[in-house]
Structures are given as structure tokens and as C-alpha cells.
Amino acid sequence: DVLFLSGDRPEQLVASLRPETQTDVEELDYTLLSDAEATAAIALGIAFRTRTTGLKLRAIGRDIKDSSLDKHGVLPAPAAIAIGTDGKIAFAYANPDYMERLSADELREVANKL
């Protein structure tokens, strides 16, 4: 199973995605989940505090009301975590630079090994 965890509110999960990602969600069999309270991000150790991002997003008209950024001042670092059938973490990747993402090929390789 593939789960996509987002810091967006449930009603914004699909709307906040780029059009090509929305198509991917429809074509691929994975589930979008909301972590607007940042509970999972904090528990996974991938949440980081930011003081200026919320102000910048509000200034350009982004709706961050009730998001983890608005409520808690935290954002999740982009991460990929693969859990084996034994329930143990088999692979983990996180990078606080949101521009540096794990490539689809790298993730596919990890999945194939599982």
C-alpha cells in the first residue's frame, strides 16, 4: 500500500496538488491522508519549526488556516518511508530542503526490493 501524508486540511488534499500530481493520484492506487495537526510528522521526527513561512504564504494569499503551519508553526520535511511486511522500517529518506526530493526511480527501486 502507498500512503501520501500531507500537512493540508482534509478538504484541501487534492486541491493543493499540482494538476499532474492530481492525475497521478487518480491513475495510481494510493491514499491521500491529512496530517493537519502535524501529529504524524512530529512523531516521525520530520517536523521543523518555521517563523517566516506562514507570514510569506499569507502575504501571497495562500489559505493556511487550520493547517499545521497555522496552528503549530511547523512543517514536515519531505520524506519517504518504506515499511516491510514485518512492520519494520526498511528505508527512510528525509530532506528539509523541499526542492530535494527522492526520485520516483529511487523509490521504485526500494519498493521492488521489498
C-alpha positions as CSV (number, residue, x, y, z in Angstrom):
1,D,0.0,0.0,0.0
2,V,1.2,3.5,-0.7
3,L,0.1,6.3,1.6
4,F,0.6,10.0,0.9
5,L,0.6,12.1,4.1
6,S,0.1,15.9,3.7
7,G,0.0,18.8,6.1
8,D,-3.0,20.1,4.4
9,R,-6.6,20.0,5.8
10,P,-8.7,17.1,4.5
11,E,-10.8,19.4,2.3
12,Q,-7.6,20.8,0.6
13,L,-5.8,17.5,0.0
14,V,-6.5,17.2,-3.7
15,A,-6.9,20.9,-4.5
16,S,-3.4,21.7,-3.2
17,L,-1.7,19.3,-5.5
18,R,-0.3,20.3,-8.9
19,P,-2.6,19.2,-11.8
20,E,-0.1,16.5,-12.9
21,T,0.0,15.1,-9.4
22,Q,-3.8,15.1,-9.2
23,T,-3.7,12.9,-12.4
24,D,-1.1,10.6,-10.7
25,V,-3.4,10.2,-7.7
26,E,-6.3,9.2,-9.9
27,E,-4.2,6.8,-12.0
28,L,-2.2,5.2,-9.2
29,D,-3.6,3.3,-6.3
30,Y,-2.5,5.3,-3.3
31,T,-4.3,7.0,-0.5
32,L,-4.1,10.7,0.5
33,L,-4.2,11.4,4.2
34,S,-4.3,14.6,6.1
35,D,-1.8,15.4,9.0
36,A,-3.0,19.0,9.5
37,E,-2.3,18.6,13.2
38,A,1.3,17.5,12.4
39,T,0.8,14.6,14.8
40,A,2.5,12.1,12.4
41,A,5.2,14.5,11.3
42,I,6.2,15.2,14.9
43,A,6.1,11.5,15.8
44,L,8.2,10.6,12.8
45,G,10.7,13.3,13.7
46,I,10.3,15.1,10.3
47,A,8.6,18.3,11.6
48,F,10.5,21.5,11.8
49,R,9.6,24.9,13.2
50,T,9.4,27.9,10.9
51,R,8.6,31.5,11.8
52,T,8.5,33.2,8.5
53,T,6.9,30.7,6.0
54,G,3.4,31.3,7.3
55,L,3.7,35.1,7.0
56,K,5.1,34.7,3.5
57,L,2.3,32.3,2.4
58,R,-0.4,34.6,3.9
59,A,1.1,37.6,2.1
60,I,0.7,35.9,-1.3
61,G,-2.9,34.9,-0.5
62,R,-2.4,31.2,0.4
63,D,-5.0,29.7,2.7
64,I,-3.1,28.1,5.6
65,K,-6.0,28.4,8.1
66,D,-6.2,25.4,10.4
67,S,-3.1,23.9,8.8
68,S,-0.2,22.5,10.9
69,L,1.8,25.6,9.9
70,D,-1.0,27.9,11.1
71,K,-1.7,26.1,14.4
72,H,1.7,24.9,15.4
73,G,4.2,26.8,13.3
74,V,5.6,23.5,11.9
75,L,6.1,22.0,8.5
76,P,7.0,18.4,7.6
77,A,10.3,17.8,5.7
78,P,9.6,15.9,2.5
79,A,10.1,12.3,3.4
80,A,9.6,8.7,2.1
81,I,9.4,5.8,4.5
82,A,9.1,2.2,3.4
83,I,7.8,-0.3,5.9
84,G,8.3,-4.0,5.2
85,T,5.7,-6.7,5.7
86,D,7.3,-7.4,9.1
87,G,6.3,-3.9,10.2
88,K,9.9,-2.6,10.4
89,I,11.2,0.5,8.6
90,A,13.2,-0.9,5.7
91,F,14.1,2.5,4.2
92,A,13.8,6.2,5.2
93,Y,14.6,9.4,3.4
94,A,14.0,12.9,4.6
95,N,15.4,16.3,3.5
96,P,14.4,19.6,5.0
97,D,15.1,21.2,1.5
98,Y,11.7,20.7,-0.1
99,M,13.4,21.1,-3.5
100,E,15.4,17.9,-3.0
101,R,13.0,15.0,-3.4
102,L,13.6,11.3,-3.7
103,S,13.2,10.4,-7.4
104,A,10.4,8.1,-8.5
105,D,13.1,5.7,-9.8
106,E,14.8,5.5,-6.4
107,L,11.5,4.9,-4.6
108,R,10.5,2.3,-7.2
109,E,13.8,0.5,-6.6
110,V,13.2,0.5,-2.8
111,A,9.7,-0.9,-3.4
112,N,11.0,-3.6,-5.7
113,K,13.4,-4.8,-3.0
114,L,10.6,-5.1,-0.5
